[in-house]
Amino acid sequence: MYALANLIDTAVSIYLTLLFAAVILTWLVQFNVVNPRQPLVHTIGTFLYRITEPALAPIRRVMPNLGGIDISPVILILLIHFARNLIVYDLLLPMAYRNEMQIVPGG
């Protein structure tokens, strides 16, 4: 059970890191710090878009127009943290502790 909880926690942490990278790259492109026509920037941007857009698109469809401010990554981060806490810390780890306490050494 610990291994499954650790795997889920690690996967969520990696996805959150990619989400933060996508947000930062979007800001850098918007403020003309990086050129999206450079091959490396374009490749990284395309990868991050393809990884994060399937989760962000449904949130953007539901969100009202806020005048050019996109808060869908913030909402996704909150949802991911809630789901991770629910799955890993409230469901899997208590089950692991319960199974560990049922094992009686030598008996």
C-alpha positions in Angstrom: 0.0 0.0 0.0 2.9 2.3 0.7 4.3 1.7 -2.8 1.0 2.6 -4.4 0.6 5.8 -2.3 4.2 6.8 -3.1 3.7 6.1 -6.8 0.5 8.3 -6.9 2.2 11.0 -4.9 5.2 11.1 -7.2 3.1 11.1 -10.3 1.0 14.0 -9.0 4.2 15.9 -8.0 5.6 15.5 -11.5 2.4 16.6 -13.1 2.2 19.7 -10.9 5.8 20.5 -11.8 4.9 20.3 -15.5 1.9 22.5 -14.9 4.0 25.1 -13.2 6.5 24.9 -16.1 3.7 25.4 -18.6 2.4 28.5 -16.8 5.8 30.0 -16.5 6.6 29.4 -20.2 3.3 31.0 -21.1 4.3 34.1 -19.1 7.7 34.2 -20.7 6.2 34.0 -24.2 3.6 36.7 -23.4 6.2 39.1 -22.0 8.6 38.4 -25.0 11.3 37.0 -22.8 11.6 33.9 -25.0 10.8 33.5 -28.7 8.3 30.7 -29.4 9.7 30.3 -32.9 13.0 28.9 -31.6 12.9 25.1 -32.1 13.7 24.2 -28.5 11.2 26.6 -27.0 8.6 25.4 -29.5 9.2 21.8 -28.7 9.0 22.4 -25.0 5.9 24.5 -25.3 4.2 21.9 -27.5 5.0 19.2 -25.0 3.8 21.2 -22.0 0.6 22.2 -23.9 -0.2 18.6 -24.9 0.4 17.4 -21.3 -1.6 20.1 -19.5 -4.4 21.1 -21.9 -6.6 18.0 -21.5 -6.9 18.9 -17.8 -7.2 22.6 -18.3 -9.7 22.7 -21.2 -12.8 21.5 -19.2 -12.1 24.1 -16.5 -11.8 26.8 -19.1 -15.1 25.9 -20.6 -16.9 26.2 -17.3 -15.1 29.4 -16.1 -16.6 32.7 -16.9 -14.6 35.3 -18.8 -12.4 37.2 -16.3 -11.1 39.8 -18.8 -8.0 38.0 -20.1 -7.0 36.5 -16.7 -6.8 32.7 -16.9 -7.1 31.2 -13.4 -7.7 27.7 -14.7 -4.2 26.5 -13.6 -4.9 27.7 -10.1 -8.2 25.8 -10.0 -6.5 22.7 -11.4 -3.8 22.9 -8.8 -6.3 23.1 -6.0 -8.3 20.2 -7.4 -5.2 18.1 -7.8 -4.1 18.8 -4.2 -7.5 17.9 -2.9 -7.6 14.7 -4.9 -4.1 13.7 -3.8 -4.8 14.4 -0.1 -8.1 12.4 -0.4 -6.6 9.4 -2.2 -3.1 9.1 -0.7 -3.4 10.5 2.8 -7.0 9.7 3.6 -7.6 6.4 1.8 -4.4 4.5 1.1 -2.1 5.3 4.0 -4.8 4.6 6.7 -5.4 1.2 5.0 -1.7 0.5 5.1 -1.6 1.3 8.8 -4.6 -0.9 9.5 -3.2 -3.8 7.5 0.1 -3.4 9.4 -1.5 -3.5 12.8 -3.4 -6.8 11.9 -0.1 -8.6 11.4 0.9 -10.3 14.7 4.6 -11.2 14.8 5.3 -14.9 15.7 1.7 -15.8 15.8 
